[in-house]
Amino acid sequence: MPRNTHPNPARDRILKAARGLFASRAYDGVSIGELAAAAQVNRAMLYYYFRDKQDLYRQSIISVLDLIPALWEREDLKRGAPAERLDRYVVALWEALAENREAMPMIMRELASGGSERELIFKRYLVPNALFVGKLIEEGVQAGDFSAAPPLFATIALISGIIMPNFGLAVGTPFVTEISGSITEGREYLDFYRDYLRRALSVPEGKGGDRGGLE
């Protein structure tokens, strides 16, 4: 009998509880009983939506990473000059990750340790995301929004600047976690980062607005 994957409040509550537990204590430190208790469901309900703990762990990661492909289809990211679209994308991606920051330690831990879901993260999300951003930067160079910006270098700089602040959340020390949390949620860093991108991409003055669209 196929598992029920249709979104509903109970399934969403299980995923949210799982993200919090897996993020704070890693995969091996969490039991099925604890997952069910945190989500306020019984084991039968948990197994109704998820095959086993590994499946729940994987779906917890996917539930956040699926937000990235959804951004590629947003209409406001298909309109306007490349500099304006890139700025909207930076903000949208940042906000999506910040709103789901409890999942970031899971994702960063998988990438750093070579976990079972690292290939999934790379193939289905990081690589397509890099291709999306790289294409947008190339369009900007051709349109004159970005002056001689190396697309590959700029793409790596852009993505790492958004993702790497979350690395501290996976480290686990109180000091680094506190600082990383403030960076992930703070608008000040986002404003600083957007200005950094404008300089890194050599956006000419007047292109795409007062700050070249990156404002």
C-alpha positions in Angstrom: 0.0 0.0 0.0 1.6 3.3 -1.1 2.3 5.9 1.7 0.2 8.9 1.9 2.3 12.0 0.9 -0.6 14.5 0.6 0.2 17.6 2.7 -1.9 18.1 5.7 -1.5 19.6 9.2 -0.5 16.3 10.9 2.2 15.6 8.3 3.5 19.1 8.4 3.6 19.0 12.2 5.7 15.8 12.1 8.1 17.3 9.6 8.6 20.5 11.7 9.2 18.5 14.8 11.6 16.2 13.0 13.6 19.1 11.6 14.0 20.6 15.1 15.1 17.3 16.6 17.4 16.2 13.8 19.0 19.7 13.7 19.8 19.8 17.4 20.9 16.2 17.9 21.7 14.6 14.5 20.2 11.5 13.0 21.5 8.9 15.4 20.6 10.9 18.5 16.8 10.9 17.8 14.4 8.0 18.3 11.1 7.3 16.6 9.4 7.6 20.0 10.9 11.0 20.5 9.8 12.1 17.0 6.3 11.0 17.6 6.1 12.7 21.0 7.5 16.0 19.7 4.9 16.0 16.9 2.1 15.0 19.3 1.1 11.9 17.2 1.3 8.2 17.9 3.7 5.9 16.0 1.0 4.6 13.8 0.3 8.1 12.5 4.0 8.7 11.9 4.3 5.5 10.0 1.2 6.4 8.0 3.1 9.3 6.4 6.7 8.0 6.5 8.1 4.6 5.9 10.8 4.7 8.6 13.1 7.1 10.4 15.4 7.4 7.4 12.4 8.3 5.2 11.3 11.0 7.7 14.9 12.4 7.8 15.1 12.6 4.0 11.6 14.2 3.7 12.5 16.7 6.4 15.4 17.9 4.3 13.4 17.8 1.1 10.5 19.8 2.6 12.9 22.8 2.9 15.0 22.3 -0.2 11.8 22.0 -2.4 11.4 25.7 -1.7 14.3 26.5 -4.0 12.9 25.1 -7.3 9.6 26.9 -6.5 11.5 30.2 -6.5 12.7 29.5 -10.1 9.0 29.6 -11.3 8.0 32.8 -9.6 6.7 35.3 -12.1 8.5 38.3 -10.5 11.8 36.5 -11.2 11.0 36.3 -14.9 10.3 40.0 -15.4 12.6 43.0 -15.5 16.3 43.5 -16.1 18.7 40.7 -14.9 20.1 42.9 -12.1 16.6 43.4 -10.7 15.7 39.7 -11.1 18.9 38.7 -9.4 18.2 41.0 -6.5 14.7 39.6 -6.1 16.1 36.1 -6.1 18.7 36.8 -3.5 16.1 38.2 -1.2 13.6 35.4 -1.8 16.2 32.6 -1.3 17.5 34.3 1.9 14.0 34.6 3.3 13.1 31.0 2.5 16.2 29.7 4.2 15.8 32.1 7.2 12.2 31.1 7.7 13.2 27.4 7.8 16.5 27.9 9.7 15.9 24.9 11.9 16.7 22.7 8.9 19.9 24.3 8.0 22.1 22.3 10.4 20.8 19.1 8.9 21.6 20.2 5.4 25.1 21.6 6.3 25.9 18.5 8.3 25.0 16.3 5.3 27.2 18.3 3.0 30.2 18.5 5.4 30.1 14.9 6.5 29.2 13.1 3.3 26.0 11.9 4.7 23.4 9.7 3.0 21.5 12.6 1.5 24.5 14.7 0.2 24.1 13.4 -3.4 20.4 14.3 -3.3 21.2 17.9 -2.1 23.9 18.4 -4.8 22.1 16.8 -7.7 18.5 18.1 -7.1 19.1 21.4 -5.6 22.6 22.9 -5.4 23.7 22.2 -9.0 20.4 23.3 -10.6 20.4 26.4 -8.4 23.9 27.2 -9.5 22.9 26.8 -13.2 19.9 29.1 -12.6 22.0 31.8 -11.0 24.8 31.4 -13.6 22.4 31.8 -16.5 20.9 34.9 -14.9 24.4 36.4 -14.4 25.3 35.6 -18.0 22.2 37.4 -19.2 23.2 40.4 -17.0 26.6 40.5 -18.6 25.2 40.4 -22.1 22.6 43.1 -21.2 25.3 45.4 -19.6 23.8 45.1 -16.1 27.0 43.5 -14.9 30.4 44.7 -16.2 32.6 41.8 -17.1 31.5 39.6 -14.2 32.9 36.1 -14.4 29.7 34.0 -14.3 31.2 31.0 -12.5 33.1 33.0 -9.9 30.1 35.2 -9.3 27.7 32.3 -9.0 29.9 30.6 -6.4 30.2 33.8 -4.5 26.5 34.5 -4.5 25.4 31.0 -3.4 28.1 30.6 -0.7 27.3 34.0 0.7 23.8 32.9 1.4 24.4 29.3 2.5 27.7 29.5 4.5 26.4 31.7 7.4 24.2 28.6 8.2 27.3 26.5 8.6 27.7 27.7 12.1 24.3 26.4 13.0 25.7 22.9 12.2 28.8 23.3 14.3 26.9 23.3 17.6 29.0 25.5 19.9 26.9 28.1 21.7 28.9 31.1 20.5 29.0 30.1 16.8 25.4 29.1 16.9 24.3 32.4 18.4 26.3 34.4 15.9 25.2 32.3 12.9 21.6 32.5 14.0 21.7 36.3 14.1 23.3 36.4 10.6 20.7 34.0 9.2 17.8 36.0 10.5 19.3 39.5 10.3 18.3 42.0 7.6 21.5 43.9 8.2 23.6 41.1 6.9 21.3 40.8 3.9 21.6 44.5 3.1 25.4 44.3 3.5 25.5 41.2 1.2 23.4 42.8 -1.5 25.8 45.7 -1.6 28.7 43.3 -1.7 27.1 41.5 -4.7 26.7 44.8 -6.5 30.4 45.5 -6.1 31.4 41.9 -7.0 29.3 42.0 -10.1 30.5 45.5 -11.1 27.0 46.8 -11.5 27.2 50.2 -13.3 25.6 53.1 -11.5 22.0 53.7 -12.7 21.5 50.1 -13.9 18.3 48.7 -12.6 17.7 51.5 -10.1 19.6 53.7 -7.8 21.8 50.8 -6.7 21.8 48.8 -9.8 18.8 46.7 -8.8 20.6 45.2 -5.9 18.8 47.3 -3.3 
